[in-house]
Amino acid sequence: MDDTQACHFHFDRPLCYSNVVTFLSFSKDGRWLFSASSSGAVKVWDTERWVESARLKGCRGEEPIAVEISPSQRWLAIVQRSCMHIYRGCSPWTLERKLSPDVSAPSSKWCFAAFSPFCADEDYEFAALSTSMLSILDCSNGWTSQRPRRSQSFSLASARVTGFVFTACGLWLVCSYADGRLEVWSTDPLAKERTLRGHAGAITCLRSVPKCAGCDPHVITCGADGRMCIWNACSWDVAVVDETRSWLDRLHSCTPSTDWLVTVGSGLIVWRCKYDGDGELDASLHQRLEAADSMQSFRAAAFCGQSGTLVSSSGDGALSLWSRRDGPPASVSQTASLPLDRSRTTTDLFSELRHPTRPMRKVSEPFMKAAAVVRPATQWTHRVLSRPATPVSGMTALLSRSRSAASCGIDATTSDAGTQAKARGLSQSSSASELRQWSSKKFDFEAIFSQRMIPTRGY
């Protein structure tokens, strides 16, 4: 058993509860974690202490589409539809430039952006995709000029763009769509080369696998059909991961590294990545993770290859940290023996694998003390409000009762005696002074008694 098989991922602790985090990404060296939510801001987390280090402001109330960091970690780009913010890639995270979409098209919006990995130690090119144009900018000398090196008109009349990446070799730009298409563009000259299809539904995520020495560059796509496709960027051959291995689940996103791959659906699925003798990438199922501090499904995840940590977000705003520990996962012997059989259903697979139960959350001590406080029975009072009432004087109330009794043929003396008896009973109650100040308003006794009706109490 190799080193990757002899470890598993375990829930470490919750990081925070906030707005729903829709995008997560680590810096190249694993020093920083970036989380984006619908509030429009991007939080920067210090991974050494796991505390919030900074908050980068974008367009308020506009969810960031992507957060991209350059290969040299010099620049950080926050992509939003109306504007793109370029920050310095280190503390104090100074705002360097704001980039607007194509000014010649007033309705143009940003879609995605990506840094070229052509040179790992130097920032070379930056590709920006809008609804009207695809441009490649020179970012090697900063952002003093917005004039693109190369540009090409672009149209989104057919379907929405769901992903945009450079390949690890830097020679190709790949764009994915909501109708299942995958377009491949050459970077020099900037032109569309081919259109590919590997999913029956929408492509929900597109990622480029980091460069590995002696191996071909690869691109990974995940779709709403539950499939995960691994594309060879040299021959553009595709290897489709069988639906039974991806659990027939809608995959929201994925995060690859040189040794691991994590797909995000209703649960997190950790895959082992290996290259064969021909340089082809193969992914084998390693572990399935369920939400430990949330009752909702996962939304995003990011994996740090340097520290072996995994961060995930859930639909209720929970941000969780998973750490790598020694020892194989509990279900590795069961999952490794599953054959690739398309005839098997999801129900059969879930019946064979026993998922760990979700641990209970510890109730805080102040809440337990507050719940243990019970008021004595003598302090409880019961009040019934039949209808809106107004305070009146005692003489007015006595006259109204006498007139109503006389109209119904009831002896006023008897009625007054009964009223006095009730008053003596109320004087013994702690709420008597309060009840004497209220009387019925717009209550017609004659109409009710003439119809032989008895008024009921309202609540």
N, C-alpha and C positions, 0 to 999 in steps of 0.2 A: 504494500500500500504506500503511495507516494505522500508527499507533504500536504498536498491539497486535499487528499482524501482523509488524512488523519486530523482534520480540524472541522469545526462546525461553528455556526454563528448563533449567538445567544443574546436575548434582550438584556441590555445593560441598565438603562434608565431613561425616563422621559426628559427631554430638554426643555420644552415649553409648551404652552397652550395659547394659541393666538388665532389670527385669521388662517383660513385654509391655505397651506403652502402648495403651490402648483408647480414649482420648479426648484430643483436642488442641483448644486454643482460644487465640486471641490476644485481648488486651485491645483496647478500642476505638481507642486511639491507637497500637497496635502496640508499646508499650514492654515488655510482658510476654507470656510464653507459658506456658500452663498445660497440664501433662501429667498424666493420671491413669492408674493401673495397678491390678492386682488386689491389691496390697499394702494398699490403702485410703488411701494418702497421695497428695497432689497436690504436684507439684514446680512451683516458679515459676522461670522462666528469664529472665535479663536479656538482651534481644535486642540491646543495644549491644555487649556483650562475649561473648554466647552462653555464659554460665556459669550454674550453678544458684545462685539467689539465696536461696531459702527453700524449706522443706518444710512444708506444711500438713497436720496430722494429722486424719484422720477416724476412722471405725470400723475398727479393725484387721482386716485380712483380708477386708474387704467392698468389692467393686469399686464405685467411684463411677459413678453412672448418667450424670450430667451435671455440668458446671462452668459456671455462669452468672455473668456480670458485669453490673452495672447500667449504664444509659446514661451516667450521670455518673461511672462508675468509682468510686463510693463504697462499694459493697458487692460481695462475692463470695460466691456460694452454691455449696456442694458438696453435691450430692444423693446420698444413699445410702438404701437401703431402710429401715433401722431408724432413721435420724436424718438431719437436715439441719443442716449447720454454716454459719453466717453469719460471714464474716470482713470486716475492713476491706479496702477495695480498694487499699491502698497499703502500703508498708513502714512498720512492721514486721509487718503482716498480723495484727493483733490479733483474737482470737476474740470476736465480739460476742454471739452467741446460738446456742443449740441448739434446733431445732424438732423436736418429736415428731409422729408421725402422729396421726390422730383418736383421742383417748383413750376415746371411747365405744365404739370397735370395737377390742378387744385385738389382733386379727389384722391390723389395718390396716398397710400399708406404703406408703412414698413411691414414686411412679412417676417424676414429672418435675416441673420448675419452670421458670418463665420470668419475666423482668422485662418490664414494659410499655414499649415505645418511644414512648409517646404524647408525651413531651417529652424532647428529646435532652439538655437541660442540667439536668434535675431528675428525681429518682426519684419515680415516682408510684404505681405499683401493682406487686404481686408475686403471680403466680398459682402456686399449689401444687396438684398433683394426687396424690392417694393412691388406694389401692384401694377406698376407701369414700366419698370426698368430693372435690369440686372447690371450692377456696376462693381468694378474691382478698383479699390483705392490703394494708394501707396502710403503705408503707415510706418515706414522705416525711419523717417525723419520727423515724426510727429504728425500733428493734425492742423498744420498751418494752412493747408490748401485742401479744398473739398473736390478739386477737379479730378475725376476718375482717370485711371490709366486706360481702361477699356470699359466699354458699356454696350449693352444690347437691349433693344426694346423687349418688353415682356408683357404678356396678357394673361389675365386670370378669368377669362370668360367661362371656362369649362368647369373648374373645380377649385376648391380652397387648398392652399399650400399648407402642409402639415409638418414638413421637415426640410432642412437645408444644411448640408455639410460638405467640407472638403474631404477627399480621401487622404489616407495617411501619406501617400506619395506626393500630394499637392498638385497632381496633374488633372484631376477631375473635380467637378462640382456636381453633387447629386441633389435632386429636388424631388420630394414625394408629395402626393396629392390625396385628397379625400376620396377620389374615385378609384384608388388602387394603382394609379400609374406611378412610374419611377422614371424621371428624366435624367440623362447624363449629359453634362456640358463639359467641353474642353476649356481649360483656363487660358490657353494661348495657342491659337486665337480663340476668343470667346464665342463659342457657337455650340448649338445643340447637336449631339452626336447620335443619340439613340433613345428609344422609349422602351421600357421594360414593364412587365407585369408578373406579380407573384402572389397577389392576395385577391381573394374573392370580394372583399369589402374595402373599407377605407384603411389607409395606412396611418396609424396613430403615432408612430414614433420612427425616427430615422437617426442612427448613430454610426459614427465611424470608429472602427477598432484601432486603438493605438498601435503605432508602428512596432514591429518585432523584427529583429535582425534575421535575415535569411528567409523570410516568409512574405507571401504576397499580401498586399493591402486588402482589407475586407470592409464591407459595409453591412450593417444589420438593420432590418426593418421588422416592426411589429404591427399587427393589424387587428381590426375589430373582429376578424374571423377566428382569432385565437392562434394564428400561425406566426412563427418566427422564421424569417428567411435570412440566410447568410449568403451574401453576394461576394464573389471574387472580383476585385476591381481591375484585374488584368484581363481575364477572359469574359467577365460578367456572367459566369455560370452561377446558378443558384442552388443552394442546398436547403430544402424545406424541412424544418423540424416538425415531426409528426404531431398531429393534433392531440393525440393521447398524452404525449410528453409535455405539451404546453397546457394541458388540462381543459381544453375547449373553453378557455376563459378569454374575455376581452382584455387585451394587453394595452395598458395606457402608455407605458414608456419602458425604456431599458437603459442600463448604464454598464458599458463594457470596460474592462481593463485587460491587461496582458494575460492574466491567469483566470479571471472570474468574469461572469456576466450575470446581471440581476435583472429580471423582468418583473414588471409591476402590473398586477391585475387585482383581483379581490384579495390575493395573497402575494407574498414575495417568493419568487422561485430563484434559487441560486444555482448557477450552472458552472461546471468546470470547463475551461477553454484549453484546448490542446491543438498543436499543429502536427500534421503527419509528415512523412518524408517528402511529399510533394509541395509542402507549404500551404496546404489547405487547412482551414480552421474547422474544428469539430467541437460541439458543445454537448456535454453529458450532464444529466440531472444530478445535482448534489444534495440539495436540501430545500424544503418548503417551509416558509415562515408565516405564522398567523399573527394578527395584531394582538399585542399584549396589553396595551394601555388605552385602547380605543374600541368602540363598538361598531365603527364604520370601516369601510375598505380603504386600502392604500390609494394614494394619489400620485406620489412621486418618490423617488429614491436616488441616492448617490452613493457610490462606492469609492473608497480611498485605497489605492493599491499599496501606498507606502506604509500605512499603519494597519491595514486590514480591518478598518471599521466601516460600518454601513449605517447610513442615516435615512430614515423614511418619514413620510408625512401621511396623515389620514384625513378623511373627509370632514372630521369634526375639529380640525386645527391642531391635532396632537403631533408633535415632532419628537421622534424616538431615536435612540442610539442603540445600535447592535454591535457587539464586539466579537472578535474571533477567538475561539478557545480550542484547546487541544482535545483530541478525541473525535471519532467519526460521529456524524449525526445519528439520532436514535433510529431513524427510518432508512438509513443508507442501504442496509441489506435488503429491504423490501423494494425500494425504488429502483435499485440497480438491476434487479431481476425481472423487471417488467418488460415484456417483449413489445416491439413496435407493431401493434396490431390495430389497424384502423376500424375493425369491426367492434371493438370494445367501446362501451359508453362511459360517460363521465361518472355515472352512478356506480358502475362496477369498480372504477378506480378508487373512488372515495370510500367505498365499503372495505377495501383492502388495506388502506392506510389509516391509521388511527392518529388523529390530529390532537396535539396537546391542548388541555383545557386552559381557558383564559384565567389567570390568577385574579383574585379579588383585590380590590383597592383598599388600603388601610384607611379606616375612618379616623379623622383627626380628633384629638382629645377635646378641644373646645366645642366641637359639634356634639360629642357624646354628653358633655356636661349640660349643654343647652337642651338636649332632648330629654335629659333626666329630670328637669325641673317641671313639676306638676303643681298646678294651682289647687289649694284646698277646696273641698266641695262647698264650703260656706261662702266662698267668694264668687261663685257662679250664679248668675241671674238669668231668668228666661223672659224675654220680651217678645211680644207679638204685635206687629204693626199691621193693622187692617187696611188703613188708607191714610192719605195725607191728613195731618191734624194741625190745629193751631191752638195756642194757649188762650183760654178765656177765663173770665172771672167766675167765682163760685156761684154767684146769684144768677147769672145768665144761664149757666148749665142747669141749675135747679128749676128755673122757669121753663126751660125747654123740655125737661123731663115731665114736669107737671102737665103742660099742655098736651104733650103726646099721650100721656096716660088718660087724660080726660077725654080726648077724642076717641080713644079705643074703649071707653066704658070701664076704665080701671079706676079704683078709688085712689085719689091723690094722696090721702093720708097713709094708706097701706104702702103706696109706692115710695112716699117719703121715708116711712119707717124702714122699708127694705134698703133704701139708699143709705140711711143712717147706719144700718147694721153693716152694710158693705164698707162704709167709711171707717167704722170702728175696726173692721178687719184689716183695712189697708193701713191704718195708723200703726199697726203692729209690724208691718213690713218695712224693711230698710229702703224700699223703693217707693214708699207711699208719697213722699214729698215730690217725687219726680212725676208720678202718674197723675197727681191732682192738677198739674199745670196743663194737661192736654185733654182735648175733647174732640169728638167727631166733627168733621166739616162737610157740609152739603150731604147730610145723611137724612133722608126723608123717612121718618118712622111710619107716618100715616100710609104711604104708598106700600110699604112692606107688609104692615099688619093687615091691610085691606085685602092683600093677595094671599094671606096666610103663609107668608114666606119667613123663614128664619135666616138671618144673615149668617154667613160662615166666615170663619177667621181666614185672613189672607196672610201669606208669609212673604 
